[in-house]
């Protein structure tokens, strides 16, 4: 038995909503796609001096000699998965991943790794949202100075085995999010989020990475209830995917979508990528903002502090 102690960066990368894949595209295609994703992630890991410690279903655990190697690999994995050829996707979209990273002393025993950094990294990946890299102060403090602008403290949490709360950071890696990043330092909570706001009458609904789907229909089971006989019981839903929003119609009569500055489009038993802003109507092919069945949608980047929220429009 060989046992050594070294300081390493530990990363867990987990394919988001992989179980849903099997339901959407079937066992064979889903297994092939997940295997393709694991291969892509493994190649990126090796390219950044990393080692695959183990693969756990749809999740990989890696070790890296430095925090920078781990963060660079995490960013590259996200981008590499976006480039999986459409021929390998079986009609689905390229999966996102959750990533958690920590850095510190670990015990290496044969091919496995144990220690506090492993436990904390495992906790970080469970906190991550889709396309998010979540990490700790130990990682942030070890990164080169020019990485500081990409690091945002988003929370403070208790971790099993720790006597105090740990600051939790996000590594902001996507270019469009970096452009709206708060130029703040310190440990105050900050969060950069993309969201779609849906206004129906006096009620407002939000779709984002924290609430990636809302349902629309006639029955009370729906998030947005439209009490009209022309509306199907479960008429449509809006889904969040990679900072994009899609209306998925599952109704008898269809959903009318009018993007600002464009003609009205009927979506029936199909889906459509929603633009920056516009109207949805479940009944009328000539929607108007004054109609009782019209919903107004807008997308934006939301930058929030503990007691303040500022929105930057995508337009």
N, C-alpha and C positions, 0 to 999 in steps of 0.2 A: 504494500500500500504506500503510495507516494503522496505526501502532504506538504504543501507550501503555503505561505501567507504573503500576499501581495496586495497593493492598492490597485483596484481595477474599476472601470466604469461598467455597470451592469445595465443592460437594456432588455425590456420585454416589449415585443411588438405583436399585437393581436389583430387579426383580420376582423373588421367590424361586421356584425350581423351575418356571420357566415352561415348560421343555421337557416336564415331566411333564403339563402341561395338554393338549398336543397329543395325547398318548397317551390321556388320560382322556376328553376331550370332543370330540376331532376337530379337524382343522385350521381349519375355518371358525369354529367357536365359540371356539376358543382364540385365534385371531387377533383376533376381535372383542373378547374379554374383555381381552386384553393392550392393545389399542388404547384401550379404555375406561379402563384403569388409567393409561396414559400421559397421556390427556387430563385425568384427575383430578389427577395429580401436576403437570402443567403449569399447571393453573388455580391450584393451591395455591402453586406457585412464584411466579406473577405477583402473587398477592394479598399476598405477603411481599416485594415489591420485587425479586424475583429475575428472572433472565434464563436461558432455556433456551439453553445453548451448543450442545448437540447431543443427538440421540437415537441410541443405539446398540442396535438391536434392542429388547430388553426393559429397557434401562437409559437413564436420562437423566443428563446432566451439566448442572449449573446453577451460576451465580455469583450472589453476593449482596453488597451493600455492607457488611454487618456480620455478625459471627458470630452475633449474636442473631437476625437475620433468617433465617439458614440453619437454626439449631436450631429456631426456631419453625415454620418450614416443614416440617422433617423430622418433627416431632411431629404436625403437622396432616395431613401426607400419610398417616401411618400410620392416623390416626383416620378420615380421609376414605375410604380404601379399604375400611375395615370397613363403611361405609355404602352401598356399591354395591348397588343394588336387586337382589333375588333374581332378578327377570326378566332381568337382564343376566348372570347367573352360569352359565346353562346347566346347572344341577344341581350345580355345583361350589361350593366355598366361596370367599369373597373372598381374593385372594392377599395374602400379606405381602410386605414389602420389606426389603432390606438397605440400610443407609445409612452412608456414610463422608463425613466433613467435615474440611477443614483450612482454615487462614486464613493469608494472607501475601501478599507482593508477587508479582504475576503480570504477564505481558506479554499485552496484548490486541492482537491483529492481525486487523483486519477483524472477522469474527464469531467468531473462535476465541480461546482462552485457553491460554497455555503457562506453565510455570514449576514450581518446587518444590512449591507448594501443590497443584497439579493432580496431580503424581505421588504425593504423600503421601495425598491424599484417595482416589485410586484404590487405594492400598494398604489404606486403612482399610475401604473397602467390601468388599474381599475377606476381611477378618477378621471382618466382622459376621455374626452369626447372624440368624435370622428375627426380625423385629420389633425389631431392635436398631439403635441409633444409636451408631456408633463414631467417636471424634474424638481430637483431640490437645490437648496442653497449650496450644498457641497459641490454640485456640478457647476452651478453658476459662478461660484468663487474661483473655480479652477480653469474656467474658460479664458481665452485671450481677451484683452480689453475691448477689442473691436466687436465682440459678440454682445456686449452689454446692452446695446440698443434693441436687441431682439428678445431680451429676457424681461418678462413681466410677472410680478408677484400677483397671483390670482386668488390665493386663499391661505388659511392657516388651519392645519388639521392635526388631530391626535392620531398617532400611529401606534399599533400594538407594540408594547415593549419600551415605549418612550414615555418619559415623565413630563415632557412639555410639548406644546404644539409645534409642528414643523411648518415653516413657510413653504408654500408650493408655488412653483414657477411654471409658466408656459414659455416655450421657445417659439416665437412668432416667425414662421418660416416662409409663408406665402407672400409674394411681392405686394399684392393688393392690400393685405393686412398690415404689412410693414409701413405702407405709405400713410396709414391712419393711426399708427402706433402712438401712444401717449409718451411724451418726452419727460417721463417722471422717474425718480429714483426713490429708494426707501422701500419700506415694507407694506405701505398702504395697499389695499386690494385694488386691482385694476383688471379690466376684462375688455377684450376686443371681440365683438360678436357680429355676425351677419344675421339679419333677420328679415322676415316678410311680415308686414302688418296688414291684417285683413279687417276692414271696417264694414260691419253689417248693421244698419240701423244705428242704435246707440251703443252697440257692443263692439269691442275690439278684441281680436285674436292674434296671436303671434306664432309664427313657425320659425324655428331656428335649430341649431344643433342640440339645444336642450329640450326642444319639443319638435321632433322632425316630421310629424304627421298630424294633420287635423282632418276630421271627417265632416262632410256636409250632406244633409239630407232631411227628409220629412220627419223621421222618427226621433224621439227624444234621446235615443242612444247616441246620436251624433254630437260632435262638439258644436257645430253650427247648425241650428235647426231652422229650416225654412218651411213654414206651414202653408203649403200650397199644393193642391191636388195634382198639379202638373209635375211636381218634384218627386223623384223616386225616393223610396224609403232610405236607401243608402246611395245617394246620387253621385257623389264625387269625393275626392280627397286631394289635399295639397301635400306634397312631399318635399323635404329638404334633401338635396344631394350636392355635396361639394360646393357650397355657397351658391347653388342654383335651386330654383323652385319649379316644380312640375304640377300641373293640374291633371289628375287622372280621372277621367269620366267612366262611370260604370252604370249609367242610367239608361232609361228607355228613350228619353227625348233629347239628351245631350246637354252640353254646357256651352254657352256663348262667351267667348273671350275677346275683349277689345283692349289691345295694348294701346297706350296713349300714342296718338299720331298714326295709327294703323287701322285697317279695316277689321270688322268683326269676323271671327273665325268660329265655326261650330266644331267642337270636340265631342265625338260620340264613340263610346267604347274604345277610347284611345287616350293618349297623353300628349301634353304640349308644354314646352319650356316657357315659363312666364317671363316676360321682360321686366324692366325696372318698375313700371307702374301701369295701372289700367283698371278695367272693370271685368267682373264676372257676373253672368246672369244665368240662372237655371231655367228660365221660362221664356224670355223675350229675345228675338234675334236682332232687336234694335234697343240695346241697353241704354239707359240714361241714369245719371246720378240720382235722380229723384224717384226712380222706380223702387217699389217696396221689395223687389226680389234681387236688386243689384247689390253687389259687394265691391268695395274699392280696395285694391291692393297696392302697396308700395314696398319696395325693398330698400334697405339701408345698412350701413355699418353703424353699430352702436358701441360707443366707448363709454364705459361707466366707471365711476369711483364709488366708494361706500355710500355717499349721499348725493351723488350727482350723475346725471346721464346726459351725454352730448351725442347727437347723431350727425354723421356725415352721409349725405345722400350719395348713392352710387351714380346717379346721373352725371 
